[in-house]
Amino acid sequence: MAASSAEPQIRAVVGLGNPGSRYAETRHNVGFMVTTELARRASASWQSKFKGRYAKVFLGGREVWLLEPETFMNLSGESVQPFAAFFRIAPEEILVVHDDLDLPFATLRLKRGGGHGGHNGLRSLVDRLGSRDFARLRVGIGRPQKGDVSGFVLAPFAAQEREWLPGLVRDAADAALGCVSDGLLATQQRVHTTSDG
């Protein structure tokens, strides 16, 4: 199913996270996990520029760019803005994959636009792009029952969560691929129906 002609085509998938091995397995880095999985599927070769690493791949029969900012989460826009400007990618042509405290673990949600919901990576993107119109793939990580939220997102997934993590990353990568090939609206209906039932 092709995207509606009235719907913006997704030309870039941006995974949010923090650079370095210290953060590689943390909840805040689930966006990186998804773009890394897409790169693996496409046998991509990463290049370094725009304060991040990026790759051109073919997914779902379409050319698309992958980007992982290496600025640390709070400054993600410092990578995404020059990347998008260089390749002439409009905000509405970007799909951002990020962790979401407000969704139960392993829940996926797609939407276009909206606020940052306290997510500092999204806040930086809105500030630097000057737009909220990018699409988002929200990957639920749940909230801690007690304790500090910042410590929670920077901690590794719990043992039981790690058992489910490969499947979650696969499903999220499938959702991102669907947005590229079929459009956000069609993929949204499919993903939300699946995750609800």
N, C-alpha and C positions, 0 to 999 in steps of 0.2 A: 504494500500500500504506500503510495507516494504521499508526501506532505501536500497539504492544500496550497494552491498557488498564492493564497492570501496570507499564509503563515510563513514567518521568517525561516529560512533554511539555517540549520545549525551548521556552522563552519568551523567551530573550535570547541573542544571540550577541555575545560580547565579543572584540574584537581587541586584542592587546597590541602595544605599540610605544613609541617615544619621540616627543614632539611636536617640531614645528619642521622647517623645510626641510633643516637640516643632517643630519637622520637619515632623511629621507623614503625614500630609496632603499636603505637599509641592510638587512642580513640580519635584524637584530633587529626590523625593522618589517614583516615579512611578514604578521603578524596584522592590522595596520592595512590592508594592501593588500587582504586578503580581505574585511574588513567594508566597506571603501570600494567594492569591486566589488559587494557585495550591495546597498549603498545606491544605487549607480548603476543596477542592474537594476530597483530599485523606485522610481526617481525620487524618492528620499527628500530631505527637508529636515532638515539637522542643527540641533539646538538645543544651547546650552551650559549645562551645569549639572553638579553632582556631580563637579567637577574634571575634566570631560571633555566630550565631545560625544556626543549620543545622538539616535536617531531611531526613530519607530514606523513600521514598514513591514508590508506584506502579502507574504509569501513562501510559495509552495506552498499557497496558499489559507488560510494562517493568519496571525494577527497576531503579530508578534514585534518585540522591541526590539533595536536595535543600539547598542553602546557602544564608544567608543574613549577610554580614560583618557588624560588629558593631564598626568599627575603625574610622568612619567618612569617607566620600567619597574619600578624597584625599589620604587615606592610605589603600584603599580597597585591594590592593595586599598583604598586611601584613596578611590578613585573608585567601584570596583565595590560595595563594601559599602553606602554610602549610597544608591546607585542601586537596588540590589536591595531594600533595606529600604523605600524610597519606593514602589516598584511591587509590593511584596510578592511578589518572585520568590525562590523557595527556591534554595539552591545547586545542587541536583540538576536544576533547570530552566535552568541556565546552560551554554552551550557556549563554552569559551574557545579561541580560535585563537592559536597561538603557534609560534615557531620552535623547532626541536629539533636540537641539535648531534649527538645520538646516532643520528640517521637520515640516510642518504645524501641528497644533494640531490634534491629533487623527489619524495621518498617521503612519502606521507600515511598517518597512522595515527590511528584513533579509539579512545578508551577512556573509561571513567568511573572517577573516583577515582584514587588512587595518590599517590605523593609528589611533591615538586617537582623532583627530579632535578638540583638545583643551579641551576635556573632562578629568578632572583630575582623575576620577575613572578609566577610561580606561588607562590613562597614567601610573597609579600605577600598574595596572595588567600587562601591557606590561613590565614594569621595573622588577617586581618581578618574573613573569613567564618566562621571557627571550624569549617570543614568542608573535607574533601578530596573531597566527593561530586559536585563539578561535572564535567561532561563536558569532554573535551579533544580538539581537532583539532590533532594535532602535524604541523607542516610541516617536513620535513627540509631542513636547510641544510648538513649535513656538518660535519666537523671540519677545522681547518687541519692540513696535513701538518707544519708547524712554526710556531713563533711563539706569540704571546699569544692566548688564546681571546677575551678581552674586546675586543681590537682587531679580531679576525676578525668578531665579531657586529656590531660598530659600523661595519664597512666596507661599501661597496657590493658588490653581487654582481659576480662576475667577468664578463668580456665574454661568454664562452660560456654562462654561467648566465643572463645577461640575455636571451639568445635564447629560452631555455626558460621564462623567468619569467612571461610573460603566460599561457601554457598552464597553468602550475602554479597561478597565482592563480585562473584559471577553474575548474580541477578542484577546488581547495580550496573555492571558493565553492559549487560544485555539491554537494560533500560536506556543507557546512554546511546548505545548503538541504534535502538529503536527511534530515538529522537532524531538521529542523523538520517536514517533511511526512511522513516514513516512520518516523522513530524512529532512535535510535542503533544498535541491534542490526542492523537490516536494512541500514542504510547502511554499517555496519562491514564486514559480509560482502561487500558490493558493492565498496567501496573497497579493501579488503585483497586481494581476488581480482584486481582490476584492476592494482594497483600491484605485485603479485607476478609478474604474468605478462604 
